Amino acid sequence: MKQSGFDALIKQAVARDKIVYAGFGAAAVIAFSNLKGLEIVDDPQDIPAGYDPEIVSEGLGFVPYALAVHFDSDHPESELVNNEIAFYEASGVPYRTLRDGEVLIVRGDKEKIISRDREP
């Protein structure tokens, strides 16, 4: 996002209420302002060819808490998410968990989580 300039463009568009930001997995966790702790689940050194090797720890700042995705889910990273949560708790980082199949909807100061397993 940073290398392409998409981070700046999406922040501007969301601020002007011109677009909805949505994502799954990595696209969700970057909604917080800080990406520290994610290295517990995803190796920051795993960089595809052609990408800048600089590690960026700034997120988009759309939500005031970290999102721990794949929590308590049938996902290969799910067990590691508990370690990520422990890091947040030890560091005083506010966080929310999302299971696979859950959606966090934020509009202004209102938010709700909808699950495919439960009626809204």
Secondary structure, DSSP 8 states (H G I E B T S, - for coil): -TTTTHHHHHHHHHHTT------STHHHHTTSSB-TTGGGTS-TT---TTS------B---SSSSEEEETTTSSSTTHHHHHHHHHHHHHHT--EEEE-TTEEEEEETTEEEEEETTS--
